[in-house]
């Protein structure tokens, strides 16, 4: 079976085997920089930063699952 690549970066919730989203490297870098700057994803959302739709989906999924300081590699 030939798997189609869905994105450059796969996003996983802790203790889950399957990714919940895919993004570009640039989107992953943006999330990593904002997380380093604000220290918590809830602060990123409340700061009303300009984010792509995919970045918002990734951040909101982490928040909805109680993960406020994910490890972004």
N, CA, C and O atoms as CSV, one atom per row, in Angstrom:
chain,resi,resn,atom,element,x,y,z
A,1,UNK,N,N,0.840,-1.173,0.000
A,1,UNK,CA,C,0.000,0.000,0.000
A,1,UNK,C,C,0.892,1.244,0.000
A,1,UNK,O,O,1.822,1.346,0.800
A,2,UNK,N,N,0.611,2.165,-0.878
A,2,UNK,CA,C,1.387,3.394,-0.992
A,2,UNK,C,C,0.685,4.499,-0.220
A,2,UNK,O,O,-0.413,4.922,-0.580
A,3,UNK,N,N,1.328,4.960,0.843
A,3,UNK,CA,C,0.724,6.016,1.673
A,3,UNK,C,C,1.064,7.375,1.106
A,3,UNK,O,O,2.210,7.642,0.744
A,4,UNK,N,N,0.076,8.220,1.033
A,4,UNK,CA,C,0.263,9.579,0.556
A,4,UNK,C,C,0.718,10.465,1.715
A,4,UNK,O,O,0.128,10.424,2.795
A,5,UNK,N,N,1.745,11.251,1.500
A,5,UNK,CA,C,2.225,12.149,2.534
A,5,UNK,C,C,1.219,13.284,2.696
A,5,UNK,O,O,0.827,13.920,1.718
A,6,UNK,N,N,0.805,13.532,3.938
A,6,UNK,CA,C,-0.241,14.508,4.191
A,6,UNK,C,C,0.294,15.847,4.678
A,6,UNK,O,O,-0.436,16.839,4.664
A,7,UNK,N,N,1.526,15.899,5.100
A,7,UNK,CA,C,2.116,17.139,5.583
A,7,UNK,C,C,3.536,16.900,6.027
A,7,UNK,O,O,3.962,15.756,6.186
A,8,UNK,N,N,4.273,17.981,6.228
A,8,UNK,CA,C,5.668,17.864,6.631
A,8,UNK,C,C,5.813,17.461,8.095
A,8,UNK,O,O,6.748,16.746,8.454
A,9,UNK,N,N,4.880,17.923,8.951
A,9,UNK,CA,C,4.951,17.673,10.390
A,9,UNK,C,C,3.669,16.985,10.840
A,9,UNK,O,O,2.571,17.435,10.511
A,10,UNK,N,N,3.806,15.901,11.589
A,10,UNK,CA,C,2.659,15.192,12.157
A,10,UNK,C,C,2.498,15.620,13.611
A,10,UNK,O,O,3.482,15.703,14.346
A,11,UNK,N,N,1.272,15.889,14.026
A,11,UNK,CA,C,0.982,16.338,15.386
A,11,UNK,C,C,0.274,15.237,16.157
A,11,UNK,O,O,-0.732,14.693,15.702
A,12,UNK,N,N,0.813,14.913,17.339
A,12,UNK,CA,C,0.272,13.841,18.170
A,12,UNK,C,C,-0.112,14.377,19.550
A,12,UNK,O,O,0.548,15.264,20.092
A,13,UNK,N,N,-1.171,13.831,20.096
A,13,UNK,CA,C,-1.497,14.079,21.494
A,13,UNK,C,C,-0.691,13.088,22.326
A,13,UNK,O,O,-0.356,12.012,21.832
A,14,UNK,N,N,-0.372,13.419,23.571
A,14,UNK,CA,C,0.385,12.485,24.409
A,14,UNK,C,C,-0.307,11.118,24.508
A,14,UNK,O,O,-1.526,11.031,24.657
A,15,UNK,N,N,0.484,10.081,24.425
A,15,UNK,CA,C,0.016,8.692,24.545
A,15,UNK,C,C,-0.922,8.264,23.425
A,15,UNK,O,O,-1.707,7.334,23.608
A,16,UNK,N,N,-0.861,8.907,22.293
A,16,UNK,CA,C,-1.663,8.516,21.123
A,16,UNK,C,C,-0.721,8.091,20.001
A,16,UNK,O,O,0.357,8.659,19.826
A,17,UNK,N,N,-1.149,7.085,19.247
A,17,UNK,CA,C,-0.307,6.559,18.177
A,17,UNK,C,C,-0.536,7.254,16.839
A,17,UNK,O,O,0.359,7.305,15.996
A,18,UNK,N,N,-1.733,7.786,16.651
A,18,UNK,CA,C,-2.053,8.405,15.370
A,18,UNK,C,C,-2.047,9.928,15.486
A,18,UNK,O,O,-2.496,10.488,16.486
A,19,UNK,N,N,-1.536,10.585,14.452
A,19,UNK,CA,C,-1.537,12.045,14.493
A,19,UNK,C,C,-2.954,12.598,14.349
A,19,UNK,O,O,-3.790,12.010,13.663
A,20,UNK,N,N,-3.217,13.731,14.998
A,20,UNK,CA,C,-4.527,14.365,14.875
A,20,UNK,C,C,-4.510,15.446,13.803
A,20,UNK,O,O,-5.569,15.904,13.372
A,21,UNK,N,N,-3.318,15.861,13.365
A,21,UNK,CA,C,-3.221,16.890,12.335
A,21,UNK,C,C,-1.849,16.838,11.676
A,21,UNK,O,O,-0.910,16.228,12.188
A,22,UNK,N,N,-1.764,17.494,10.532
A,22,UNK,CA,C,-0.512,17.635,9.801
A,22,UNK,C,C,-0.342,19.116,9.466
A,22,UNK,O,O,-1.323,19.838,9.284
A,23,UNK,N,N,0.913,19.558,9.389
A,23,UNK,CA,C,1.163,20.956,9.039
A,23,UNK,C,C,2.466,21.082,8.274
A,23,UNK,O,O,3.206,20.115,8.100
A,24,UNK,N,N,2.724,22.295,7.823
A,24,UNK,CA,C,4.005,22.581,7.186
A,24,UNK,C,C,5.047,22.823,8.268
A,24,UNK,O,O,4.706,23.004,9.437
A,25,UNK,N,N,6.296,22.826,7.885
A,25,UNK,CA,C,7.366,23.114,8.832
A,25,UNK,C,C,7.240,24.542,9.343
A,25,UNK,O,O,7.491,24.808,10.519
A,26,UNK,N,N,6.853,25.461,8.467
A,26,UNK,CA,C,6.697,26.865,8.874
A,26,UNK,C,C,5.623,27.021,9.945
A,26,UNK,O,O,5.807,27.776,10.900
A,27,UNK,N,N,4.503,26.312,9.796
A,27,UNK,CA,C,3.441,26.380,10.811
A,27,UNK,C,C,3.922,25.794,12.135
A,27,UNK,O,O,3.620,26.336,13.198
A,28,UNK,N,N,4.662,24.700,12.079
A,28,UNK,CA,C,5.201,24.084,13.299
A,28,UNK,C,C,6.190,25.029,13.976
A,28,UNK,O,O,6.201,25.151,15.201
A,29,UNK,N,N,7.016,25.693,13.179
A,29,UNK,CA,C,7.972,26.652,13.740
A,29,UNK,C,C,7.249,27.821,14.400
A,29,UNK,O,O,7.664,28.287,15.461
A,30,UNK,N,N,6.171,28.298,13.780
A,30,UNK,CA,C,5.399,29.403,14.350
A,30,UNK,C,C,4.822,29.012,15.701
A,30,UNK,O,O,4.898,29.783,16.657
A,31,UNK,N,N,4.246,27.819,15.785
A,31,UNK,CA,C,3.678,27.353,17.050
A,31,UNK,C,C,4.775,27.213,18.105
A,31,UNK,O,O,4.578,27.595,19.258
A,32,UNK,N,N,5.917,26.673,17.718
A,32,UNK,CA,C,7.031,26.502,18.659
A,32,UNK,C,C,7.522,27.848,19.179
A,32,UNK,O,O,7.788,27.985,20.373
A,33,UNK,N,N,7.645,28.841,18.304
A,33,UNK,CA,C,8.111,30.169,18.708
A,33,UNK,C,C,7.102,30.831,19.639
A,33,UNK,O,O,7.482,31.414,20.655
A,34,UNK,N,N,5.811,30.744,19.296
A,34,UNK,CA,C,4.790,31.346,20.150
A,34,UNK,C,C,4.720,30.650,21.507
A,34,UNK,O,O,4.525,31.306,22.530
A,35,UNK,N,N,4.876,29.336,21.523
A,35,UNK,CA,C,4.870,28.601,22.786
A,35,UNK,C,C,6.055,29.016,23.653
A,35,UNK,O,O,5.925,29.150,24.870
A,36,UNK,N,N,7.198,29.216,23.026
A,36,UNK,CA,C,8.380,29.668,23.774
A,36,UNK,C,C,8.173,31.089,24.304
A,36,UNK,O,O,8.565,31.402,25.428
A,37,UNK,N,N,7.556,31.939,23.491
A,37,UNK,CA,C,7.332,33.332,23.885
A,37,UNK,C,C,6.309,33.461,25.005
A,37,UNK,O,O,6.523,34.204,25.963
A,38,UNK,N,N,5.186,32.732,24.887
A,38,UNK,CA,C,4.098,32.869,25.848
A,38,UNK,C,C,4.125,31.823,26.957
A,38,UNK,O,O,3.595,32.064,28.041
A,39,UNK,N,N,4.733,30.668,26.705
A,39,UNK,CA,C,4.857,29.634,27.721
A,39,UNK,C,C,3.642,28.731,27.875
A,39,UNK,O,O,3.718,27.700,28.544
A,40,UNK,N,N,2.525,29.104,27.265
A,40,UNK,CA,C,1.275,28.348,27.414
A,40,UNK,C,C,0.402,28.632,26.194
A,40,UNK,O,O,0.270,29.782,25.778
A,41,UNK,N,N,-0.191,27.589,25.624
A,41,UNK,CA,C,-1.006,27.777,24.420
A,41,UNK,C,C,-2.252,28.620,24.685
A,41,UNK,O,O,-2.738,29.303,23.783
A,42,UNK,N,N,-2.770,28.580,25.905
A,42,UNK,CA,C,-3.945,29.414,26.223
A,42,UNK,C,C,-3.599,30.895,26.118
A,42,UNK,O,O,-4.436,31.700,25.709
A,43,UNK,N,N,-2.379,31.258,26.482
A,43,UNK,CA,C,-1.943,32.650,26.372
A,43,UNK,C,C,-1.781,33.054,24.911
A,43,UNK,O,O,-2.017,34.209,24.558
A,44,UNK,N,N,-1.383,32.121,24.065
A,44,UNK,CA,C,-1.254,32.405,22.631
A,44,UNK,C,C,-2.626,32.749,22.051
A,44,UNK,O,O,-2.760,33.713,21.298
A,45,UNK,N,N,-3.629,31.973,22.397
A,45,UNK,CA,C,-4.988,32.211,21.887
A,45,UNK,C,C,-5.532,33.528,22.414
A,45,UNK,O,O,-6.144,34.289,21.664
A,46,UNK,N,N,-5.320,33.804,23.682
A,46,UNK,CA,C,-5.867,35.035,24.267
A,46,UNK,C,C,-5.140,36.284,23.773
A,46,UNK,O,O,-5.667,37.390,23.897
A,47,UNK,N,N,-3.945,36.128,23.218
A,47,UNK,CA,C,-3.195,37.271,22.697
A,47,UNK,C,C,-3.680,37.689,21.304
A,47,UNK,O,O,-3.225,38.697,20.765
A,48,UNK,N,N,-4.594,36.923,20.731
A,48,UNK,CA,C,-5.170,37.223,19.409
A,48,UNK,C,C,-4.102,37.398,18.333
A,48,UNK,O,O,-4.164,38.330,17.531
A,49,UNK,N,N,-3.134,36.505,18.322
A,49,UNK,CA,C,-2.096,36.530,17.294
A,49,UNK,C,C,-2.693,36.135,15.952
A,49,UNK,O,O,-3.692,35.418,15.900
A,50,UNK,N,N,-2.089,36.597,14.876
A,50,UNK,CA,C,-2.532,36.209,13.539
A,50,UNK,C,C,-1.970,34.821,13.260
A,50,UNK,O,O,-0.756,34.636,13.178
A,51,UNK,N,N,-2.856,33.859,13.117
A,51,UNK,CA,C,-2.478,32.470,12.896
A,51,UNK,C,C,-3.226,31.923,11.687
A,51,UNK,O,O,-4.324,32.378,11.366
A,52,UNK,N,N,-2.625,30.947,11.025
A,52,UNK,CA,C,-3.323,30.273,9.934
A,52,UNK,C,C,-4.426,29.402,10.525
A,52,UNK,O,O,-4.433,29.125,11.725
A,53,UNK,N,N,-5.338,28.979,9.692
A,53,UNK,CA,C,-6.428,28.128,10.164
A,53,UNK,C,C,-5.878,26.821,10.738
A,53,UNK,O,O,-6.374,26.334,11.754
A,54,UNK,N,N,-4.867,26.257,10.098
A,54,UNK,CA,C,-4.288,24.997,10.575
A,54,UNK,C,C,-3.606,25.184,11.926
A,54,UNK,O,O,-3.711,24.316,12.793
A,55,UNK,N,N,-2.907,26.307,12.119
A,55,UNK,CA,C,-2.265,26.581,13.407
A,55,UNK,C,C,-3.318,26.701,14.501
A,55,UNK,O,O,-3.125,26.193,15.605
A,56,UNK,N,N,-4.424,27.365,14.208
A,56,UNK,CA,C,-5.510,27.494,15.185
A,56,UNK,C,C,-6.105,26.135,15.545
A,56,UNK,O,O,-6.390,25.873,16.714
A,57,UNK,N,N,-6.293,25.273,14.549
A,57,UNK,CA,C,-6.848,23.938,14.789
A,57,UNK,C,C,-5.915,23.132,15.696
A,57,UNK,O,O,-6.370,22.480,16.635
A,58,UNK,N,N,-4.629,23.177,15.416
A,58,UNK,CA,C,-3.646,22.425,16.213
A,58,UNK,C,C,-3.627,22.931,17.649
A,58,UNK,O,O,-3.690,22.140,18.591
A,59,UNK,N,N,-3.541,24.243,17.817
A,59,UNK,CA,C,-3.508,24.820,19.162
A,59,UNK,C,C,-4.786,24.514,19.916
A,59,UNK,O,O,-4.733,24.144,21.089
A,60,UNK,N,N,-5.944,24.662,19.267
A,60,UNK,CA,C,-7.223,24.416,19.933
A,60,UNK,C,C,-7.387,22.949,20.308
A,60,UNK,O,O,-7.961,22.647,21.354
A,61,UNK,N,N,-6.899,22.038,19.485
A,61,UNK,CA,C,-6.974,20.609,19.804
A,61,UNK,C,C,-6.162,20.295,21.053
A,61,UNK,O,O,-6.617,19.551,21.921
A,62,UNK,N,N,-4.967,20.857,21.145
A,62,UNK,CA,C,-4.167,20.663,22.359
A,62,UNK,C,C,-4.906,21.210,23.574
A,62,UNK,O,O,-4.998,20.528,24.595
A,63,UNK,N,N,-5.431,22.419,23.484
A,63,UNK,CA,C,-6.140,23.035,24.613
A,63,UNK,C,C,-7.356,22.207,25.009
A,63,UNK,O,O,-7.583,21.967,26.195
A,64,UNK,N,N,-8.141,21.769,24.023
A,64,UNK,CA,C,-9.339,20.968,24.304
A,64,UNK,C,C,-9.010,19.659,25.020
A,64,UNK,O,O,-9.851,19.106,25.729
A,65,UNK,N,N,-7.788,19.167,24.832
A,65,UNK,CA,C,-7.371,17.914,25.461
A,65,UNK,C,C,-6.503,18.138,26.696
A,65,UNK,O,O,-5.884,17.202,27.202
A,66,UNK,N,N,-6.457,19.377,27.178
A,66,UNK,CA,C,-5.750,19.676,28.419
A,66,UNK,C,C,-4.239,19.720,28.300
A,66,UNK,O,O,-3.536,19.620,29.306
A,67,UNK,N,N,-3.730,19.869,27.089
A,67,UNK,CA,C,-2.285,19.934,26.872
A,67,UNK,C,C,-1.943,21.387,26.552
A,67,UNK,O,O,-2.159,21.854,25.434
A,68,UNK,N,N,-1.410,22.092,27.541
A,68,UNK,CA,C,-1.161,23.528,27.382
A,68,UNK,C,C,0.294,23.845,27.053
A,68,UNK,O,O,0.597,24.927,26.552
A,69,UNK,N,N,1.190,22.906,27.332
A,69,UNK,CA,C,2.607,23.109,27.064
A,69,UNK,C,C,3.166,21.860,26.368
A,69,UNK,O,O,3.965,21.128,26.951
A,70,UNK,N,N,2.740,21.620,25.114
A,70,UNK,CA,C,3.210,20.424,24.417
A,70,UNK,C,C,4.690,20.534,24.044
A,70,UNK,O,O,5.242,21.631,23.951
A,71,UNK,N,N,5.301,19.408,23.839
A,71,UNK,CA,C,6.688,19.380,23.383
A,71,UNK,C,C,6.642,19.443,21.869
A,71,UNK,O,O,6.116,18.539,21.219
A,72,UNK,N,N,7.188,20.506,21.309
A,72,UNK,CA,C,7.222,20.696,19.865
A,72,UNK,C,C,8.648,20.465,19.420
A,72,UNK,O,O,9.562,21.180,19.830
A,73,UNK,N,N,8.833,19.466,18.582
A,73,UNK,CA,C,10.196,19.121,18.136
A,73,UNK,C,C,10.499,19.717,16.803
A,73,UNK,O,O,11.596,19.529,16.278
